[in-house]
Amino acid sequence: MQTTERPPTVPSHRQSPVRGVVLVAVAVVLCFFILRAIDNTGADVGSVDAGQSGSTAAPTTGAPAGSDTTAPAARPPGEVIVLVANASGVQGAAAKQTEALVAAGYQTAPAGNAPPGLDLDATQIMATPGFEADAAKLATDMGKPDAVQPLTDPPPVDLGGANILVILGRDLAQGQ
């Protein structure tokens, strides 16, 4: 008796293309949600860029709601870099003021001169963003609490990494 055997069924290599498309679509959707979840966990929800155009939200100070603290405290002098530029016309006054700041514990950039034509009677102290409290402390320490002014854009001299610019006027230069 002769039996005819059926050849074994081999899985077809040509499965339905719809199944593959569905699997790819599911994978893309899952990746989207996973990446979105990862991105949201690293968001800094406590900060707002006050410089955004059209933004009406007030900038945050990092203080808890209902706190009296509106400005950060001044850093220790060793964490602040000060640049002194001479606008007094008194030779060597910026170098002497820089030495006094080093003695007070401040980091300093090399002393220099203000741009030609800038001749000041009163010293001006300007801070880069975030160092306003440090500039106010420095101004008080120098006996010039009213000398703090906004930093111009562009600054009158190259800051060279300094956080505070002291444009030395005759009021402080003559006493040196």
CORWOTA-V678590 format. One line per field, one symbol per residue. phi: phi as a letter, one per 20 degrees, with the letter a starting at -180 (. if undefined). psi: psi as a letter, one per 40 degrees, with the letter a starting at -180 (. if undefined). A space follows every 10 residues. Layout:
# CORWOTA-V678590
phi: ???
psi: ???
This chain:
# CORWOTA-V678590
phi: .dddefffee gffdffffff ffffffffff fgffffffff fefeeeccef effnfdfffe dnefgneffd cfffffgfdc dddddecene fmffffffff fffeofeceg fbdfggnecd edfdccdfgn dfffffffff femcfeefcf ffcfffcffl nfecddefef geffed
psi: hhihhhiihh hhegihdddd dddddddddd dddddddddd deigeeihhe ehheheiiii eeiiheiehe iiiiiideeh hhhhhhfdeh hedddddddd dddeeiiiih iaiiihehhh dhihhiiihe fddddddddd deegdeehii hihiidihdf eidhhhhhid dddde.
